[in-house]
Amino acid sequence: MLGTIIGAVAPFLGKMIGLGGSTSKLAVKAVSGVLGVDIDDPEALDTALEKATPDQVAEIQRIDAEYKVSLARLEVDDRKSARNRQIQLKDNFPSYLGSFLIVGFFVIIVVMMMKSIPTDNGELLDALIGALAAMASSAVFYFFGGGKK
């Protein structure tokens, strides 16, 4: 409920609240700080959100944009630090692993096109291919950058 109300004003914070856990607490703390409400009183927070002034809404939207940029920056820094580690240690394992995942993904696709798959193993194979596809795409993003421009 709370994530939906906040999501109408600040979509990113609403998603954070919907995730639960520490990200949810962080978002609720930021919004409750703007509204001057105790973080442990969800009913008071709901009421304060409904009666928020335009200045408070603008501040919540500013925080929403700030959190979104901060998360994007963290993702970039994380990828950059992994690449720097590989360069500094002259470690080829990530390259080998990435190559194995990408080649393995395409080999599995070709084998699936050439062979019939027993219906009993269909769901398991779908799950394995999905996992392999996710790992292969992560390897591509690691070496060539993310898909978001």
KOLBA-906289 format. One record per residue: x negated, z, y negated of N, C-alpha, C in turn; residue in three letters; residue number from 0. Coordinates in nm, 2 decimals. Layout:
BEGIN
KOLRO     n_x     n_z     n_y    ca_x    ca_z    ca_y     c_x     c_z     c_y  residu  num
KOLRO       X       Z       Y       X       Z       Y       X       Z       Y     ALA  NUM
...
! end
This chain:
BEGIN
KOLRO     n_x     n_z     n_y    ca_x    ca_z    ca_y     c_x     c_z     c_y  residu  num
KOLRO   -0.08    0.00    0.12    0.00    0.00    0.00   -0.09    0.00   -0.13     MET    0
KOLRO   -0.18    0.09   -0.13   -0.27    0.11   -0.25   -0.35   -0.02   -0.27     LEU    1
KOLRO   -0.41   -0.08   -0.16   -0.48   -0.20   -0.17   -0.40   -0.31   -0.22     GLY    2
KOLRO   -0.27   -0.32   -0.19   -0.19   -0.43   -0.24   -0.16   -0.41   -0.39     THR    3
KOLRO   -0.14   -0.29   -0.43   -0.11   -0.27   -0.58   -0.24   -0.30   -0.66     ILE    4
KOLRO   -0.35   -0.25   -0.61   -0.48   -0.28   -0.68   -0.51   -0.43   -0.67     ILE    5
KOLRO   -0.49   -0.49   -0.55   -0.52   -0.63   -0.53   -0.44   -0.72   -0.63     GLY    6
KOLRO   -0.33   -0.68   -0.68   -0.26   -0.76   -0.77   -0.33   -0.77   -0.91     ALA    7
KOLRO   -0.40   -0.67   -0.94   -0.48   -0.66   -1.07   -0.62   -0.70   -1.04     VAL    8
KOLRO   -0.68   -0.65   -0.93   -0.82   -0.67   -0.90   -0.84   -0.71   -0.76     ALA    9
KOLRO   -0.83   -0.84   -0.73   -0.83   -0.89   -0.59   -0.95   -0.84   -0.50     PRO   10
KOLRO   -1.07   -0.84   -0.56   -1.18   -0.80   -0.48   -1.18   -0.65   -0.44     PHE   11
KOLRO   -1.14   -0.57   -0.54   -1.13   -0.42   -0.51   -1.01   -0.40   -0.41     LEU   12
KOLRO   -0.91   -0.48   -0.42   -0.80   -0.47   -0.32   -0.84   -0.50   -0.18     GLY   13
KOLRO   -0.93   -0.60   -0.17   -0.99   -0.63   -0.03   -1.08   -0.52    0.02     LYS   14
KOLRO   -1.15   -0.46   -0.08   -1.24   -0.35   -0.04   -1.16   -0.23    0.02     MET   15
KOLRO   -1.05   -0.21   -0.05   -0.96   -0.09   -0.01   -0.90   -0.13    0.13     ILE   16
KOLRO   -0.86   -0.25    0.15   -0.80   -0.29    0.27   -0.90   -0.28    0.39     GLY   17
KOLRO   -1.03   -0.29    0.37   -1.13   -0.27    0.47   -1.14   -0.13    0.53     LEU   18
KOLRO   -1.11   -0.04    0.44   -1.12    0.10    0.49   -1.27    0.15    0.48     GLY   19
KOLRO   -1.29    0.27    0.52   -1.42    0.32    0.53   -1.49    0.35    0.39     GLY   20
KOLRO   -1.62    0.34    0.39   -1.69    0.38    0.27   -1.66    0.27    0.15     SER   21
KOLRO   -1.64    0.15    0.19   -1.61    0.05    0.08   -1.48    0.08    0.02     THR   22
KOLRO   -1.38    0.13    0.10   -1.25    0.17    0.04   -1.27    0.28   -0.05     SER   23
KOLRO   -1.34    0.38   -0.01   -1.36    0.50   -0.10   -1.43    0.47   -0.23     LYS   24
KOLRO   -1.53    0.37   -0.22   -1.60    0.33   -0.34   -1.50    0.26   -0.44     LEU   25
KOLRO   -1.42    0.18   -0.39   -1.32    0.11   -0.47   -1.22    0.20   -0.53     ALA   26
KOLRO   -1.17    0.29   -0.45   -1.07    0.39   -0.50   -1.13    0.48   -0.60     VAL   27
KOLRO   -1.26    0.52   -0.58   -1.33    0.61   -0.68   -1.34    0.53   -0.81     LYS   28
KOLRO   -1.38    0.41   -0.81   -1.39    0.33   -0.93   -1.26    0.32   -1.01     ALA   29
KOLRO   -1.15    0.29   -0.94   -1.02    0.28   -1.00   -0.97    0.41   -1.05     VAL   30
KOLRO   -0.98    0.51   -0.97   -0.94    0.65   -1.02   -1.02    0.70   -1.14     SER   31
KOLRO   -1.14    0.66   -1.14   -1.22    0.70   -1.26   -1.17    0.63   -1.39     GLY   32
KOLRO   -1.13    0.51   -1.38   -1.07    0.44   -1.50   -0.94    0.50   -1.54     VAL   33
KOLRO   -0.86    0.54   -1.44   -0.73    0.59   -1.47   -0.73    0.74   -1.49     LEU   34
KOLRO   -0.84    0.81   -1.47   -0.85    0.95   -1.49   -0.76    1.03   -1.39     GLY   35
KOLRO   -0.76    0.99   -1.26   -0.68    1.05   -1.16   -0.77    1.10   -1.05     VAL   36
KOLRO   -0.73    1.21   -0.98   -0.81    1.26   -0.87   -0.81    1.16   -0.76     ASP   37
KOLRO   -0.93    1.13   -0.70   -0.94    1.04   -0.59   -0.86    1.08   -0.47     ILE   38
KOLRO   -0.84    1.21   -0.45   -0.78    1.26   -0.33   -0.62    1.26   -0.34     ASP   39
KOLRO   -0.57    1.21   -0.45   -0.42    1.21   -0.47   -0.37    1.07   -0.48     ASP   40
KOLRO   -0.34    1.01   -0.36   -0.29    0.87   -0.36   -0.16    0.85   -0.44     PRO   41
KOLRO   -0.07    0.95   -0.44    0.06    0.93   -0.51    0.03    0.93   -0.66     GLU   42
KOLRO   -0.05    1.01   -0.71   -0.09    1.01   -0.85   -0.16    0.88   -0.89     ALA   43
KOLRO   -0.24    0.83   -0.80   -0.31    0.70   -0.83   -0.21    0.59   -0.83     LEU   44
KOLRO   -0.11    0.59   -0.74    0.00    0.49   -0.74    0.07    0.49   -0.88     ASP   45
KOLRO    0.11    0.61   -0.92    0.18    0.63   -1.04    0.10    0.59   -1.16     THR   46
KOLRO   -0.03    0.62   -1.16   -0.11    0.59   -1.27   -0.13    0.44   -1.28     ALA   47
KOLRO   -0.14    0.37   -1.16   -0.16    0.22   -1.16   -0.03    0.16   -1.22     LEU   48
KOLRO    0.08    0.21   -1.19    0.21    0.15   -1.24    0.22    0.17   -1.39     GLU   49
KOLRO    0.16    0.27   -1.44    0.17    0.30   -1.59    0.04    0.27   -1.66     LYS   50
KOLRO   -0.05    0.19   -1.60   -0.18    0.16   -1.66   -0.16    0.09   -1.79     ALA   51
KOLRO   -0.24    0.12   -1.89   -0.24    0.05   -2.02   -0.32   -0.08   -2.00     THR   52
KOLRO   -0.30   -0.17   -2.09   -0.37   -0.30   -2.09   -0.52   -0.28   -2.09     PRO   53
KOLRO   -0.57   -0.18   -2.16   -0.71   -0.15   -2.16   -0.76   -0.10   -2.03     ASP   54
KOLRO   -0.68   -0.02   -1.96   -0.72    0.02   -1.83   -0.72   -0.09   -1.73     GLN   55
KOLRO   -0.62   -0.18   -1.74   -0.62   -0.29   -1.65   -0.74   -0.38   -1.67     VAL   56
KOLRO   -0.77   -0.40   -1.80   -0.89   -0.49   -1.83   -1.02   -0.42   -1.78     ALA   57
KOLRO   -1.03   -0.29   -1.78   -1.15   -0.22   -1.73   -1.15   -0.24   -1.58     GLU   58
KOLRO   -1.04   -0.22   -1.51   -1.03   -0.24   -1.36   -1.07   -0.38   -1.33     ILE   59
KOLRO   -1.03   -0.48   -1.40   -1.06   -0.62   -1.38   -1.21   -0.64   -1.40     GLN   60
KOLRO   -1.27   -0.58   -1.50   -1.41   -0.59   -1.53   -1.49   -0.53   -1.41     ARG   61
KOLRO   -1.45   -0.42   -1.36   -1.52   -0.35   -1.25   -1.50   -0.44   -1.12     ILE   62
KOLRO   -1.39   -0.50   -1.10   -1.37   -0.60   -0.99   -1.47   -0.71   -1.00     ASP   63
KOLRO   -1.48   -0.77   -1.11   -1.58   -0.88   -1.13   -1.72   -0.83   -1.10     ALA   64
KOLRO   -1.75   -0.71   -1.15   -1.89   -0.65   -1.14   -1.92   -0.63   -0.99     GLU   65
KOLRO   -1.83   -0.57   -0.92   -1.85   -0.54   -0.78   -1.87   -0.67   -0.70     TYR   66
KOLRO   -1.79   -0.78   -0.73   -1.80   -0.90   -0.66   -1.94   -0.96   -0.69     LYS   67
KOLRO   -1.99   -0.96   -0.81   -2.12   -1.01   -0.84   -2.23   -0.93   -0.77     VAL   68
KOLRO   -2.21   -0.79   -0.77   -2.31   -0.71   -0.70   -2.32   -0.73   -0.55     SER   69
KOLRO   -2.21   -0.76   -0.49   -2.21   -0.79   -0.34   -2.28   -0.92   -0.32     LEU   70
KOLRO   -2.25   -1.02   -0.40   -2.32   -1.15   -0.39   -2.47   -1.13   -0.40     ALA   71
KOLRO   -2.51   -1.05   -0.50   -2.65   -1.03   -0.52   -2.71   -0.96   -0.40     ARG   72
KOLRO   -2.64   -0.86   -0.34   -2.69   -0.79   -0.23   -2.71   -0.89   -0.11     LEU   73
KOLRO   -2.62   -0.98   -0.09   -2.63   -1.08    0.02   -2.75   -1.17    0.00     GLU   74
KOLRO   -2.77   -1.21   -0.13   -2.89   -1.30   -0.16   -3.02   -1.22   -0.14     VAL   75
KOLRO   -3.02   -1.10   -0.19   -3.14   -1.02   -0.17   -3.18   -0.99   -0.02     ASP   76
KOLRO   -3.07   -0.97    0.05   -3.09   -0.94    0.20   -3.15   -1.06    0.27     ASP   77
KOLRO   -3.10   -1.18    0.24   -3.15   -1.30    0.30   -3.30   -1.32    0.25     ARG   78
KOLRO   -3.32   -1.30    0.12   -3.45   -1.32    0.06   -3.55   -1.23    0.13     LYS   79
KOLRO   -3.52   -1.10    0.15   -3.61   -1.01    0.20   -3.65   -1.04    0.35     SER   80
KOLRO   -3.55   -1.10    0.42   -3.58   -1.14    0.56   -3.67   -1.26    0.56     ALA   81
KOLRO   -3.65   -1.35    0.47   -3.74   -1.46    0.46   -3.88   -1.42    0.42     ARG   82
KOLRO   -3.89   -1.33    0.32   -4.02   -1.28    0.28   -4.09   -1.21    0.39     ASN   83
KOLRO   -4.02   -1.13    0.47   -4.08   -1.06    0.58   -4.14   -1.16    0.68     ARG   84
KOLRO   -4.07   -1.27    0.70   -4.12   -1.37    0.80   -4.25   -1.44    0.74     GLN   85
KOLRO   -4.25   -1.46    0.61   -4.37   -1.52    0.55   -4.49   -1.43    0.55     ILE   86
KOLRO   -4.47   -1.30    0.51   -4.57   -1.21    0.50   -4.64   -1.18    0.64     GLN   87
KOLRO   -4.55   -1.16    0.74   -4.61   -1.13    0.87   -4.65   -1.25    0.95     LEU   88
KOLRO   -4.62   -1.37    0.89   -4.65   -1.49    0.97   -4.58   -1.49    1.11     LYS   89
KOLRO   -4.46   -1.44    1.10   -4.38   -1.42    1.23   -4.30   -1.55    1.26     ASP   90
KOLRO   -4.33   -1.61    1.37   -4.25   -1.73    1.41   -4.13   -1.70    1.49     ASN   91
KOLRO   -4.11   -1.58    1.53   -4.00   -1.55    1.62   -3.86   -1.59    1.56     PHE   92
KOLRO   -3.83   -1.56    1.43   -3.71   -1.60    1.37   -3.69   -1.76    1.38     PRO   93
KOLRO   -3.80   -1.83    1.36   -3.79   -1.98    1.38   -3.76   -2.02    1.52     SER   94
KOLRO   -3.82   -1.95    1.61   -3.80   -1.99    1.75   -3.65   -1.95    1.79     TYR   95
KOLRO   -3.61   -1.83    1.75   -3.48   -1.79    1.78   -3.37   -1.88    1.72     LEU   96
KOLRO   -3.39   -1.91    1.59   -3.30   -2.00    1.52   -3.29   -2.14    1.59     GLY   97
KOLRO   -3.40   -2.19    1.63   -3.41   -2.32    1.70   -3.34   -2.31    1.83     SER   98
KOLRO   -3.36   -2.20    1.90   -3.30   -2.18    2.03   -3.15   -2.18    2.02     PHE   99
KOLRO   -3.10   -2.10    1.92   -2.95   -2.09    1.90   -2.89   -2.22    1.86     LEU  100
KOLRO   -2.95   -2.30    1.77   -2.89   -2.42    1.73   -2.90   -2.53    1.84     ILE  101
KOLRO   -3.01   -2.54    1.91   -3.02   -2.63    2.02   -2.92   -2.59    2.13     VAL  102
KOLRO   -2.92   -2.46    2.16   -2.83   -2.41    2.27   -2.69   -2.44    2.24     GLY  103
KOLRO   -2.65   -2.43    2.11   -2.51   -2.46    2.07   -2.47   -2.60    2.11     PHE  104
KOLRO   -2.56   -2.69    2.07   -2.53   -2.84    2.09   -2.54   -2.87    2.24     PHE  105
KOLRO   -2.63   -2.81    2.31   -2.64   -2.84    2.46   -2.51   -2.79    2.52     VAL  106
KOLRO   -2.46   -2.68    2.49   -2.33   -2.63    2.54   -2.22   -2.72    2.51     ILE  107
KOLRO   -2.21   -2.77    2.39   -2.11   -2.87    2.35   -2.11   -2.99    2.43     ILE  108
KOLRO   -2.23   -3.05    2.45   -2.25   -3.17    2.53   -2.21   -3.15    2.68     VAL  109
KOLRO   -2.26   -3.03    2.73   -2.22   -3.00    2.87   -2.07   -2.99    2.89     VAL  110
KOLRO   -2.00   -2.93    2.79   -1.86   -2.91    2.79   -1.79   -3.05    2.79     MET  111
KOLRO   -1.84   -3.14    2.72   -1.78   -3.27    2.71   -1.80   -3.35    2.84     MET  112
KOLRO   -1.91   -3.32    2.92   -1.94   -3.39    3.04   -1.87   -3.33    3.16     MET  113
KOLRO   -1.85   -3.20    3.16   -1.81   -3.13    3.28   -1.66   -3.08    3.26     LYS  114
KOLRO   -1.59   -3.06    3.36   -1.46   -3.00    3.35   -1.48   -2.85    3.37     SER  115
KOLRO   -1.40   -2.77    3.29   -1.41   -2.63    3.29   -1.30   -2.57    3.37     ILE  116
KOLRO   -1.33   -2.48    3.47   -1.22   -2.42    3.55   -1.13   -2.34    3.45     PRO  117
KOLRO   -1.01   -2.35    3.47   -0.91   -2.28    3.39   -0.93   -2.13    3.39     THR  118
KOLRO   -0.98   -2.07    3.50   -1.00   -1.93    3.51   -1.10   -1.88    3.41     ASP  119
KOLRO   -1.20   -1.97    3.37   -1.31   -1.93    3.29   -1.29   -1.97    3.14     ASN  120
KOLRO   -1.18   -2.03    3.11   -1.15   -2.09    2.98   -1.17   -1.99    2.86     GLY  121
KOLRO   -1.10   -1.88    2.88   -1.10   -1.78    2.77   -1.24   -1.72    2.75     GLU  122
KOLRO   -1.31   -1.69    2.86   -1.44   -1.64    2.85   -1.54   -1.74    2.78     LEU  123
KOLRO   -1.52   -1.86    2.82   -1.61   -1.97    2.77   -1.58   -1.99    2.62     LEU  124
KOLRO   -1.45   -1.98    2.58   -1.42   -1.99    2.44   -1.48   -1.88    2.36     ASP  125
KOLRO   -1.48   -1.76    2.41   -1.54   -1.65    2.34   -1.69   -1.66    2.32     ALA  126
KOLRO   -1.75   -1.70    2.43   -1.90   -1.72    2.43   -1.94   -1.84    2.33     LEU  127
KOLRO   -1.86   -1.94    2.33   -1.89   -2.05    2.24   -1.87   -2.01    2.10     ILE  128
KOLRO   -1.76   -1.93    2.07   -1.74   -1.88    1.94   -1.86   -1.80    1.89     GLY  129
KOLRO   -1.90   -1.71    1.98   -2.02   -1.62    1.94   -2.14   -1.70    1.91     ALA  130
KOLRO   -2.17   -1.80    2.00   -2.29   -1.89    1.98   -2.28   -1.97    1.86     LEU  131
KOLRO   -2.16   -2.02    1.82   -2.14   -2.09    1.70   -2.16   -2.01    1.58     ALA  132
KOLRO   -2.12   -1.88    1.58   -2.14   -1.79    1.47   -2.29   -1.76    1.45     ALA  133
KOLRO   -2.36   -1.74    1.57   -2.51   -1.72    1.56   -2.58   -1.84    1.51     MET  134
KOLRO   -2.54   -1.96    1.56   -2.60   -2.08    1.51   -2.58   -2.10    1.36     ALA  135
KOLRO   -2.46   -2.08    1.31   -2.44   -2.10    1.17   -2.52   -1.99    1.09     SER  136
KOLRO   -2.53   -1.87    1.14   -2.61   -1.77    1.07   -2.76   -1.82    1.06     SER  137
KOLRO   -2.81   -1.88    1.17   -2.95   -1.93    1.17   -2.96   -2.04    1.06     ALA  138
KOLRO   -2.86   -2.13    1.06   -2.87   -2.24    0.96   -2.87   -2.18    0.82     VAL  139
KOLRO   -2.78   -2.08    0.79   -2.77   -2.02    0.66   -2.91   -1.95    0.63     PHE  140
KOLRO   -2.97   -1.89    0.72   -3.10   -1.82    0.70   -3.20   -1.92    0.66     TYR  141
KOLRO   -3.21   -2.03    0.73   -3.32   -2.13    0.70   -3.29   -2.22    0.58     PHE  142
KOLRO   -3.16   -2.25    0.56   -3.13   -2.35    0.46   -3.04   -2.30    0.35     PHE  143
KOLRO   -3.01   -2.18    0.35   -2.92   -2.12    0.24   -2.78   -2.12    0.28     GLY  144
KOLRO   -2.70   -2.04    0.21   -2.56   -2.03    0.24   -2.48   -2.15    0.20     GLY  145
KOLRO   -2.35   -2.15    0.24   -2.27   -2.26    0.22   -2.19   -2.25    0.08     GLY  146
KOLRO   -2.20   -2.13    0.02   -2.13   -2.11   -0.11   -2.21   -2.16   -0.22     LYS  147
KOLRO   -2.16   -2.24   -0.30   -2.23   -2.29   -0.42   -2.16   -2.26   -0.55     LYS  148
! end
